[in-house]
Amino acid sequence: MPEPTTLRPAPGQIPTDPGVYRFRDGDGRVIYVGKAKNLRSRLTSYFQDPAGLHQRTRAMVASARSLDWVVVATEVEALQLEYAWIKEFDPRFNVRYRDDKSYPYLAVTVGEEFPRALVMRGEKRPGVRYFGPYAHAWAIRETVDQLLRVFPMRTCSRGVFRRAQASGRPCLLGYIDKCAAPCVGDVTADEHRAIVEDFCEFVAGNAAGFVRERREQMAAAAAELDYERAARLRDDLFALQRALERNAVVLPDGTDADVVGMATDELEASFRVFHVRDGRVRGERGYIVERVDDADEPRLVGALLEQLYGEADADVPRSVLLPVLPPESELGVLTDWLAQRRGTRVRVAVPQRGDKRALLETVTRNAEQSLATHKLRRSGDLTARSQALNELTEYLDLPTAPLRIECFDVSNLGADDVVASMVVFEDGMPRPGEYRRFAVKGVAGQNDVAAIAEVVGRRFRRLVGHPAGAAPEPPEDPVPALSDGDPGRVAAAVGSAGPDLASSRFAYRPSLVVVDGGAPQVDAAAQQLADLGLPDIAVVGLAKRLEEVWLPGEEEPVILPRTSQGLYLLQRVRDEAHRTALRYQRQKRTTRMTASALDDVPGLGPARRRALLARFGSVKRIRRASVEELATVPGFGPALAERVLAALLDQAAAPVAPVVNLTTGEVMGDDGDMAEPRRATDTPAELPTGAPVEEPRP
């Protein structure tokens, strides 16, 4: 282990400008990212006497083997680049803020012709407007159900909408006036979009105008003796008021703020964030963070603000109310950054008295409860994971604990669609973002040994570089792109860092490789590693029948106790690899089975294929149509229609394999004869012309 001074650049080499720096380990993996107003001053602090460093900082410097940095123009740009790099590399020594659960959002698909409201989780998608997050999905559904009386917008799925269009009859919500029924033309697309815009305006917090308008309309209808209309408006007013009661007023002055509560102990911190809009709590979320490095409470709060508002579509409020302010040296930079994100000044403060202080205390109590719950849930997991890693080290005679485990499994259906998966566990926990899937290319038939050899070779050639004469292979998964909404200056700074910024985690070196299988699979994987000059990476196999652990070159397996935490961890890793490979194999099989005869027609893209199927209902009916009928489809002309019809007729003339019922052995065909194989995108002959084709479910 090198001394910290061996990493220290030559005197005068470190600039005094603002910038962002990275420490890397011996495999080139980024283990820490930091920013500094003065790079020379900040980096010099790492090279003092190690005894004077914090324990985690000392461990980080001891693990590092190289150091580099990028100079930027301002501290705000340094903050943006630091956030981008932390998202890109996920360094192990940086503070990690983890959502304590997946929160639901109320989403409105404004990018569709007829937008709909639904509950969504996970990553945000383009063309969708989000409200929340909320604590419970049922709360969103109940609120939307109340509002549909006043704002009868679409909430049905794509399949239900298409069936209603084809039948000319709306669904139940259309009959009970909780949907304006755009599917059957009761309202136009523009009229429906106006309803959607009013719905979004109300949910966003601008409710007073709608309540006042309904009250005035109700009074006017009563004055005109139109009591039926007045009664409907009264019911609408009650529905609006019930929806508003679900988000009770907590701040009477219509405050637009995020309120942050915090609870900490020696090892971890819990944050709770209440999103208050127009004086009402519109959503909440929580974070759990390990207290790595020497981060105190002000620094943790500063890092939380970067996490909360770093995304390109983050909702930055007018005020951020905190338990403590970030360090004075960072407060001005964070305030300027938030103002830049919002477009106007953002107030960052610690409330001292009144309603805002009382709300902060409530949020803090929620954070304390979350921390207590997390510690109770995690205590057993930490003990079990540590025990599992220690047992694997002992039973498998490993030099160190296998902190990173990679497992490979092969899945096939006969000789078709042979695929494989690689899953990654770090510190005994799965890392789904680093999973990889392989389409096995050089293996014919059911040959798991050869498939394991090919996949392991492809994976580890990415680690050591391409051998002489070997053609480079494309990455198994796309390299994550850096998309943070940074200004051009920061993008230029990222580019100046060199190609390693875009390097994939696929190249990280594992401590242990696990293959699903026995001695043949293990020997094949070990031989691939030896050929690539990596014999020091441990390889084991886990056989399904008796859960035996096989080592390379051994005639007898290692038998771990059935109650062993180490065996349980290997089973989890193997089962996760099997699940991932099987899902990929099914996905490829579904894609192959849902292929349509239209896919092979040159010049016919997805939009035109959908238009043809929507008009005629099946490939058979398209083949029976005339050129003039095809030319009436939107996007078609006589030339394209003639080309499509000629291609389909040529396909029909070619010999095709019979379709056999696997249960009865009977040869199947359309209308009792051998016409053509039935495809998943062809609808039954009973459907009327023009009936929509339901997209196959994944």
N, C-alpha and C positions, 0 to 999 in steps of 0.2 A: 504494500500500500504506500503510495508516494506521499511525501510531505506536501502540505499546501503550498509551500514556496515554489515547488517545481512547476506549478501552474501559472505562477505570476509572470505577466508579460514584462518585457524589458522596460526600464525606467523611461518615462516620457512617451511610451507607445500608446498608453490609454488616453483618449481625448478627454477634455473637460466639458464637452457638450452634453446635452440631454440625450438619452438613448435607452436601449433595451439590450440586455445581455442574457446569454444562455450558458449553463454548465452542462457538459455531456459526460457520460460514463465511457468505459472502455469499448463498448459496442457502438458508440456514436449516438446512443439514445439520450434525448434531452431530459435531464432530471430536475432542472430548476430554471425558471424564467423570472427575471426581475427587471424593474425600470429604475432610472435614477435621473435626478436633475443634473448631477455632475458624475459622469461615469468613473472618472479617476478616483474621486473621493469615495464613492460607494464600493467599487471593486477592491480598493486597497484595504478596506475593512475586513475582507475575507482572508487576507494573508497575514494577519497578526498571529500572535502566539495561539495555537489551537486551544490551549487551556482557557483562554478568555472568551471563546465562542460558546454560543448556546449549544446544547447537546445535539439537537437536530441539525443545526448549521454545521457543526463539526462533522457529523456523519455525512452530510451532503458534500462538503469539500473533500472529505476523504474518499468518497465514491467517485468524484469527478476526475476526468483525465484530460479534458480540454475545455477551453473557454473562448467564446466569440461574442461580438456585440454589433449592433447597428446604431448609427447616429441618426437622430431626427432633429427637426427644427425647433419644436416646442415640447413642453411637458405634456400637453394634451395629446399630441401625436404619439408620444411615448406610452401614454396610458392606453390608447387605442391599439397600438402594436403589441403591447404586453398582453392585452386581452385576446387578441387574435392568436398569438403564439401559444398561450395557455390552452385555448380551445383546440389548436392544431395538434399539440404534442402531449397534452395531459401529463405534465411532469409530476413525478411521484412525490417530490419534496415541496410542491406548491400547495397552498391551502385549497382544498376541494370542497365546494359547496354542492351538496346532493339534496335534491328534492326528497322530502320524507315520504312522498307518495305522488302518484300521477293524478293531477287535478283535472276535472272536466271543465270544458268551456261551452258556452252557448255560441254556436257558430251559425252564420248566415252565408250561404253560398252565392254571394252577389255576382260572381263571375258567370253564372248560368243564365240562360234566357228567362227561366222562371225560377228565381231563387227559392230556397227552402231553409227552414230552421231545423237544427238538430244538435245533439250533444256530441262533442268531439274531444278526444284526448290525444296526447302525443305531439309530434312536431307540427308546427303551423304550416298550412298549405297556401299557395298563391290563389288569389281569387276568392278568398273566404274572409269574412269579417268576424272577429272573435270578441266575445264579452266574457269577462271573468278574470281569473279562474274562480270557481265556486267550490264549496266544501263537499257537496253531494250532488250526484247526477239527478236524484229524484227531485231536489229542490228546483233544478232548471226545468224539468218536465212539468212540474206543477205550476210554475210561473208561466211557462209558455201556454199551457192549457187555459189559464185564466185570460191571457192576452189574446188568444185566437178569436175570442168573441168580438173583440174590438178591432183587431188587425187580422182578418181571416186570410193569412198567407199560407203557402204550401208547406207541408211538413212530411209529405209522403216520399217514399223511395223512388228511384228511377223506374224500377220494374212496375210498381203500382201506378205511377204516372202514365207509363206507356200503355198499360192494359186499359186504363180509363180512356185514353185517347182512342184506342182501337175500338172499344165497345161503345163509345159515345155516352157512357154513364159515369158520373163522378163516384168517388168512394163515399163512405159513411160521413166523413167530416164535411163533404160538400153538401150532403142532404141536411145536416143539422146546423148549417151556417157557420161552421168553424173553418171553412176554407172557401175562398172565392171561386174555386173550380176553374182555374185557367186551362186545365186539361181538356175540358169540353167546350171552351170558348165562351164561358159566362162572362169573363173579363179578358181584355186584351193584355198583351205582354206589358205595355206601358202602364196600364191601370194596376196590374198586379205589382209592378215594380214600385209604384207610388205607395201601395200598402206596405211593402217591405221597407221602404225608406222611413215611413212613419213608425213602424215597429222598431227599427234600429234606433231612431231618434229617442223613442220612449225608453228603451232598455239602456241607452247610453246615459240616461239621467235627466233628460229634458222632458220631465213628465208634467210640470205645472201647466204648460200651455195646453196639453191634451185634456187635462182635467177641467180646466177653465172653459175650453171650447165645448166639451160635452155638457157642462152645467148650463152654459148659455143657450145651447141648442135645445136642451130639455125644457128650459123656461119658455123659450119661444114657441115650441110645439104645444105646451100646455096653454099658452095664451091664445093660440089659434084653435084650441079645442081638439087638436090632433093627439088624443090621449094614447092611442096605440104607439105612435112614434115616440111620444114622451116616455112611455113605459120601457120601450127598447133602449132609449138613451139612458134612462135611469139604471137599467141592468148593466149597460156598458160602463157607466160611472162606478157602480159597485165593483165590477170586475177590475177596473183600473185601481181602485182603492185597495182591493185585496192584494193585488200584485205589489203595490207600494208598501203595504204592511209587512211583507216578507223581508223587506230591507228597511228596517226602522231607522228613523233619523237619529244619528249619534252626535252630529255636530250641527247645531242650528243655523250656522252662518253659511251653509252650502259649501263647505270646504272641499277642495279637490286635493287630496294628499294620500301618500302612502305612509302608514304608521308601522314602525319596526320595533318589535320587542326582542330581547336577548336574554338568554340564560346560559351560564358557562360553568364548567368545572376545570380540573387540571388538564384533562385530556381532550375534551370536546366542547362544542358550543352549539346551541340551538337558537335559530332565528324564526320568528313568526312575523309575517307581513300581512296587514289588513289594507286592502285597496278601498279607499273612501272616495266616492265620487258624488258630488252634489249633496254632501252631508250624510250619505248613506254608505254602509259597507256593501260594496258590490262583489267582493271576492276576497279570498285569503289563500296563502300558501306558506309552506314551511321549508326550512333548510337545516341540515345537520352538517357540521364541519369538524374535522379533526384539527386540533391545535398544533400543527406542525410548526417548525421554526420557533422563533421567540415572539410570535404574534400576540400582542396584547389586545384588549377590547377595542380601542380606537382603530387599530390596524385591521382587525376582523371586520369592523363596520365598513371601513373604506373598501375592503375587498368585496364585501357583500353588494355595495352600490355598483361596482363594476359588473358583478354577476347579474344583478337585477336589470340593469339598463344597457348592457353591452350588445344585446341582440339588435339586429337592424329594425325589427318591428316592435321594439319595446315601447310601452305606453309610459311616458315620463310625465308625472303630475306637476302641478304648480308648486307643491310643497312636499318635502320629505321630512318626517318627524322621527327622530332617532333617540335611542337611550343615551348615547354619548356621541360626540362629534369625532370624525376622523382626525388623525394627527394634523396639527396646524400646518405642517409643511405640505400636506396633500389636500387640505380642504379647498384652497383656492383653485387648484387644478381640477378637482372633482366638480366644483361648482361651475367652472367654465365649460367643462365637458358636458355636464347635464344641460346647461343652457344651449349649447350647440346642438345637442340631441333633440331638445324640445323646440328650439327656435325662439324662445323667450326666457327670461330670467327664472331660475328655479331656487326657491328658498329652502335651505338646509338648516334645521334648527333642532334644539332640544326643548320641548315644551316644559314650562316651569309650574304652571297653575291652570286651573279651570278645566273645561271639558276635554281639551286636548291632552292634558296631563292625565286625566282620569282614563281616557281611552288608551293611552300609552301603557298605563299600569295594567289594564285588562289584557292587552296584547302580550305584555311581559309575562303575566300569569299563564297564558296559553303556551308561551315558549318554555316556561319552566315545566309545565305538564308534559310537553312533547319530549323534552330532554329526559325526564324521568322514565317515560314510556320506552324511549329508544334504548336507554341503558339496560332496562330490564329485559328487553327483547334481544339485545346484542350480546349480553354477557355470556349466555350459553353458546352462541355461535362462535365467538372469539375463542373460547376455550376448546371447542370441538375442532375448529380449523387448525389451531396451533398443535393440538394433539395429533391430528391427521398428518400434518406435514412432518412432525417429528417421527411418527411411526413409519412413514414411507422412507425417510432418511435411514432409519435403522434397518428395516426389513430388506430394503433394496440395496443397502450398502452404498448410499450416495455420499459424495464428499460434502455437500451442503444441502439444506432443505430445498425442495423443488418449488421455488416461489412462482415460477412460470411453467405451466404444464400445457402442452399441445397434444391433442388427441385426433387421430385420423380414423375414419370409417368409410366403407364403400357400400353403395346401395345400387341394385340393378333389378331389372325385370327381364329375366332371360338374357339375351344378348343385346337388348335395347336400352338406351338411355343409361349407360353406366356412369355413375356420378360418385363423388366423394366429398367429404366435408372435413374441415379442420376447425376445432373449437379451442378456445384459449381460457384457461383458469389462471388467475393471479392471486396469490395469497389465499388460495382455496375458494375463490369466488369467480363466477363466470364473467368474462368480458365480451359481451355480444358484439360490440363494435369492432372487434378484431377477428371475428369468425371469417372463414373463407370457404368458398364452394368451388369444386373442380368438375368440369366435364372431362371424363377420362377419354383420352384420344387414341392411345396406341395399344389398347387391349381389346381383343376379340372374344366375345362370349363371357362366361362366368369364370373369371380367373382373378380371385381376390388378391392373391399373392402378387401377381404382376401389376394389378391396379394400385396396391399399396406402394409398391416400388416406384411406379411412375409418379404418384402424387407426392410422396416424400421427396423424391428427386427434384420435382418441379418447385416444391416449397423451399428447399434448402439451397438450390441454385440461386434463388433470389437473395439468400443471406451471404453467400461467398462470392457472388458475381458469376458471370457466365464463363465456363471453361473455354479453353481455346477451341475454336471451330464450332462452338455451339451457337445456334441462332437464338437471339433474345426472345423471351416469351412475354406476351402482354400480361399486365397484372391481373390477378384473379378477381379483384374488385377494384372499382375506380378509387384513385387516391383522393381523399377528401379535399375539396377546394376551399381556399381561404375566402370566405364571403362574409364580411363584417360591416360593409357599408363605409369602409375607411375612405378618407379623401385620397386623391391621387398621390399626394406626397408620401403618405404611409405605404400605399401600394408600391411606389418606387423603392421605398426603403426595404420592403419585403423582398422585392426582386433583387436588390443588391446583396441580400444575404446568401445568395447562391442556391443551387438546386436542392440542397439538403432540406430546405423548408418544406418542400412537397414530398419528401420521402415517406414511404408507407410504413406503418407499424408492422407490416408483413415481414420486415427484415429483422425483427427483434429475436434475439437468441433465447431459446427455451432452456430450462434446467432439466426437463424430463419430457420425452416423447412417448405417448401411449398409442398403441394400435389395437384395434378391435380384432382379436384373433389369437391364435396360438403360436407355436414355434416357427412355422413357415413364414408367417407374416412378420414376426419379429426379426427373423434373420434377414428377410428381404429389406426391411427398413434399415437395419444396422449396416447392411452391405452398402446401401446407397449413401449413408452418412460417412462410412469409411472411404468410399470412392471420392467423396467431395472434401476429404480432409477434415472431417468433423467426428472422429471416433470418440471424443471425450463427452459428447452429448449422450446421456443415458437413454436407453430404449427399453420399454417393457410392453408386453401384450397381455390383455385380459380376455381369457376365453370364457364364452358365455355359459357353457354347460355346467361346469363346477366352479366358476369364478376363480380359475387358477391364474397366477401371475407368472408369465414366462419371460426369461431373460435370454439375450442372444447367446447362442452356442451352448446352452445348458440342456441336458437331457431330461431333467426333472424340473417341474415348476416349483415356484415358491408358494406355499399355502399360508395366506394370512388368516388370522382368527376371524370367525364370522362376525364377532362383535367389534372388530377393529374399525376405528375411525378412518384409518388409512385406506382400508378396503372400501369403505363406504364412499370416500372421496373418489377413488378410481371408478367405482360404479357410476357415480354421478357424472363424471367426465365422459365415460364411455356412452352412457345413455343419452347425454346431451349431443354427442357427436352422431349417434345413431338417429336421433330425432331430426337433427339438421339435415343429414344426408337424405333421409327418407322424404322430408318435406320438399327438398330440391328435386328429387327423382320424380315425385308426384307432380310437381309443377311442370317439369319438362314433358312428362307424359300427357298432362292435360293440354299443354300447348300444342303437342303433336296431334292429339285426338280432335281438337277443335279447329284444325286447319280446314279451310273451305276451298272448294274448287275455284273461287274467285281470287284466292291468294296468288295463283299462278298466272293471272291475266296481266300482261305488261301494260303499264300506264294506268292501272286501276289502284288508287290509294285507299286508305282506310275510310275516309269520308265518303267517297263514291261507292265503295262496297256497302257501307251502311245505308246509303240512300237507295241503292238497288234492292237490298233485302227488305227495307221498310216499305217499298212500293209493291214488290211482287211476293214477298213472304218466304221464298225458298229458291235454291239454285235451279230446281227442276222447272219452276214456273218462269224463271228468267230465260232458260233455254228454249222454252216454248213460245216466248214473246217474239214479236216482230221488231225489225230495226226501228220502225216509226214509233212503236210503244216505248222502246228503250230510250229513244231520243227525247222523250218528254220528261224524263227524270231530271231534276235540277243538277246542273253541272255536266250534262251529257249533250253531245251533238251527234249528227248522223255518222260522222267518221268514227268516233269513239264507240258508238253503239254497234256499228258494223264490226269493229275489231273485237269487242267483247263477245258478241254473239258467235263470231267465227271461232274464237278461242274455246268457248264452251262446247260448241259442236265438235271440234277436233278432239277435245277431251272425252266426249261421250263415245266417239268412234273408236278410241283406243281401248284395248282389252284391260279389264280390271279384275282384281282378285275377288272371289266371292266372299260375302259376309256370312260367317258361320255362327249360329247360336251355340255358345260354349256349354250350355246346359243340355240341350236336346240333340246337338249335332246337326241340325237342319240348316240348309243353305237358305239365307234370307235375301230378300230383294224387295224393291218397291212394287206394290200392287201385284205381288205373287210371282214376278218374273225377275230375271237377272238384269235389272236396269242399271243401277250404279250403287256403290256402297252408301249407306245412310251416313251423313256427316252431322256433327254436333250442332252446326249452325243451320241445318235444314230443318224447317218446321214440318209437322205432320201435314198430310194432304187435306185434312179436314179444315184447317185454318182458312178463313176467307182471304182473298187477295187484298193486300195492303195491311195485313196484321203485322204488328211489330215482332221482331225476333228478340227474345230475351237473351242478354249476354250471359254466357256460362259463368257460374260462380267459381271463384278460385278454390 
